[in-house]
Amino acid sequence: MSEKSIVEEKICSCDFSYLHPYFYNNPYALRCELGMGDTDEAYMENAKRRATEIYRILFPDGADAIIFNHWIYDYCDSGEAEYLSCDESDDCESVISQRVNSAAEDLRFLLEYQFKYRHLTVRNLETYDGRGDEEYGLTRRNRIVCYSDNTGFDYNDLICCQLRETNAHEVSFVSFKNECIYSIYDDRGCDVVFMTHDKLKTFYHELKPYFLEYDSEEMHRRFIG
């Protein structure tokens, strides 16, 4: 059995929390801008193009794995906003319908990818403090790791889902060779988290044209070490 890469060791460990904001929570991360343009159409076209170009830079042979979270909800602690909505019967039915549809979509994606790919589950990970736990009932989190095993992922579909936030899961792409995790948070941008300073330096200049200007000075400081 071949030795695991650094990034595979990380994503398979319960000690690696990997929570937002990825860029600020990881010392060897870079942040890129995706959506750009004066019209909605141009904005989304540029977001898709730039996200795909970044993917191809990081994964010329395709991603080795994807990771995503499966959250466990406590419906007894759904948050003040939902309690207030349930003052009206119609609104209460809407809240219930949204919860059921969200849970069904979440489970559908989970089962589809577990059926298709070799996978493992890292259980009972750290959750967000404050708002995420208290107001929305997020009590437990499991990380699902799905391996490509040369089967390949439909990265175009997964990228579009992340850009448009039409998927129940936040999917991140993983490269064992390049020791990185690529996470698109929405059509505004993405984070690339490297496991070592050397890997950050390797890809810094190739990714620089995509950098988010706001964080460019911080990224330069990380580059020079």
C-alpha positions in Angstrom: 0.0 0.0 0.0 1.5 3.4 -1.0 2.1 6.0 1.6 -0.6 8.7 1.8 0.3 12.2 0.7 0.1 15.1 3.2 -3.2 16.3 2.0 -4.8 12.9 2.1 -3.6 12.4 5.7 -5.2 15.8 6.5 -8.6 15.2 4.9 -8.9 11.8 6.5 -8.1 13.1 10.0 -10.6 14.4 12.5 -8.0 16.9 13.6 -8.3 18.8 10.3 -11.4 20.9 10.7 -11.4 22.7 7.3 -14.0 25.4 8.1 -14.7 28.7 6.5 -13.0 31.1 5.9 -10.5 28.7 4.3 -8.1 31.5 3.3 -7.8 33.0 6.7 -7.8 29.7 8.6 -4.9 28.2 6.6 -1.4 29.7 6.4 -0.6 28.4 2.9 -3.8 29.5 1.1 -4.5 31.8 -1.9 -7.7 33.6 -2.7 -8.9 34.1 -6.2 -11.7 36.2 -7.7 -14.2 34.6 -10.1 -17.2 36.7 -11.1 -16.3 39.8 -13.1 -18.3 41.9 -15.6 -20.8 44.7 -16.0 -23.8 42.4 -16.7 -25.2 39.3 -14.9 -24.5 37.2 -18.0 -20.9 38.4 -18.3 -20.3 38.0 -14.6 -21.4 34.4 -14.6 -19.6 33.5 -17.8 -16.4 34.9 -16.3 -17.0 33.1 -13.0 -17.3 29.7 -14.9 -14.4 30.4 -17.2 -12.0 31.5 -14.4 -13.1 28.6 -12.0 -12.5 26.1 -14.8 -9.1 27.6 -15.7 -8.0 27.4 -12.1 -9.2 23.8 -11.9 -7.1 22.9 -14.9 -4.0 24.6 -13.5 -4.3 22.6 -10.2 -5.6 19.3 -11.7 -4.2 18.7 -15.2 -4.9 15.0 -14.8 -8.2 15.5 -12.8 -8.9 15.6 -9.1 -7.8 12.7 -7.0 -10.7 13.1 -4.5 -13.5 15.4 -3.5 -14.6 16.2 0.0 -17.9 17.6 1.3 -19.6 17.9 4.7 -22.7 16.1 5.8 -24.3 18.2 8.6 -26.5 16.7 11.3 -29.3 19.1 12.3 -31.2 19.4 15.6 -34.7 20.4 14.5 -35.5 21.2 18.2 -33.2 24.2 17.8 -34.0 25.7 14.4 -33.4 29.3 15.2 -35.6 32.3 16.1 -36.4 33.2 12.5 -38.1 29.9 11.9 -40.0 30.0 15.2 -41.4 33.4 14.2 -42.3 32.1 10.8 -44.4 29.3 12.4 -46.7 31.9 14.0 -48.6 31.7 10.7 -49.8 28.2 9.6 -48.9 28.8 5.9 -45.4 30.0 6.8 -45.0 27.0 9.1 -45.9 24.7 6.2 -43.3 26.5 4.0 -40.6 26.1 6.7 -41.4 22.4 6.9 -41.3 22.0 3.1 -38.0 23.7 2.8 -36.5 21.5 5.5 -37.8 18.3 3.9 -36.6 19.4 0.4 -33.2 20.4 1.7 -32.7 17.1 3.6 -33.8 15.1 0.6 -31.4 16.9 -1.7 -28.6 16.4 0.8 -29.3 12.7 1.2 -29.7 12.2 -2.6 -26.2 13.7 -3.3 -24.6 11.8 -0.4 -26.0 8.4 -1.6 -25.2 9.0 -5.2 -21.5 9.7 -4.6 -21.1 7.0 -2.0 -22.6 4.5 -4.4 -20.4 5.6 -7.3 -17.0 6.1 -5.6 -14.8 4.5 -3.0 -15.2 6.6 0.1 -14.7 7.1 3.8 -16.4 9.2 6.4 -14.6 11.3 9.0 -17.1 11.7 11.8 -18.0 14.2 14.5 -15.9 17.1 13.3 -15.8 20.5 14.8 -18.7 22.8 13.9 -19.0 26.5 13.7 -19.3 28.6 16.8 -22.3 30.8 17.5 -24.6 31.5 14.6 -24.2 28.2 12.7 -24.8 26.0 15.8 -27.2 28.1 17.9 -29.6 29.6 15.3 -29.7 26.9 12.6 -29.4 23.7 14.7 -26.1 22.5 13.2 -24.9 20.1 15.9 -22.7 17.5 14.2 -20.6 17.4 11.0 -19.2 14.4 9.1 -16.7 14.8 6.2 -17.2 12.5 3.2 -14.0 11.7 1.2 -14.7 10.3 -2.3 -11.8 8.9 -4.3 -11.6 9.2 -8.1 -9.6 6.0 -8.6 -9.1 7.1 -12.2 -12.9 7.1 -12.7 -13.0 10.9 -12.8 -15.5 13.4 -11.5 -17.9 15.5 -13.5 -16.0 18.6 -12.5 -17.9 20.9 -14.9 -21.2 20.0 -13.2 -19.7 20.3 -9.7 -18.2 23.7 -10.5 -21.5 25.0 -11.8 -23.3 23.8 -8.7 -20.8 25.6 -6.4 -21.0 28.8 -8.4 -24.8 28.8 -8.4 -25.1 27.3 -4.9 -27.6 24.8 -6.3 -26.1 21.8 -4.5 -26.8 20.9 -0.9 -23.1 20.3 -0.3 -20.0 22.5 -0.5 -17.7 20.3 -2.6 -13.9 20.8 -2.6 -11.5 19.2 -5.1 -8.3 17.6 -3.8 -4.9 16.9 -5.5 -2.6 14.4 -3.9 0.3 15.3 -6.2 0.0 19.1 -5.8 -1.0 18.9 -2.1 -3.9 21.2 -2.4 -7.6 21.7 -1.8 -9.6 23.8 -4.2 -12.8 25.3 -2.7 -15.3 27.5 -4.6 -17.5 29.3 -2.1 -19.8 30.9 -4.7 -19.7 33.0 -7.9 -17.6 35.6 -6.2 -14.5 33.6 -5.6 -12.6 30.6 -4.4 -9.7 29.5 -2.1 -6.8 27.2 -2.8 -5.3 25.7 0.3 -1.8 24.2 0.0 -0.3 22.0 2.6 3.2 23.4 2.3 4.9 26.7 1.6 6.8 25.1 -1.3 3.6 24.1 -3.1 2.2 27.6 -2.6 5.4 29.1 -4.2 5.1 26.6 -7.0 1.7 27.8 -8.1 1.8 31.4 -6.9 2.7 33.1 -10.2 0.5 30.8 -12.3 -2.5 31.7 -10.1 -1.6 35.4 -9.6 -3.7 36.7 -12.6 -6.8 35.4 -10.7 -5.9 36.8 -7.3 -8.5 38.8 -5.4 -7.0 42.3 -5.2 -8.2 42.9 -1.7 -6.0 40.1 -0.3 -3.0 40.5 -2.7 -0.7 42.0 -0.1 -1.4 39.1 2.4 -0.8 36.6 -0.4 2.5 38.2 -1.2 3.6 38.0 2.4 2.7 34.4 2.4 4.7 33.8 -0.8 7.9 35.5 0.5 7.5 33.6 3.8 
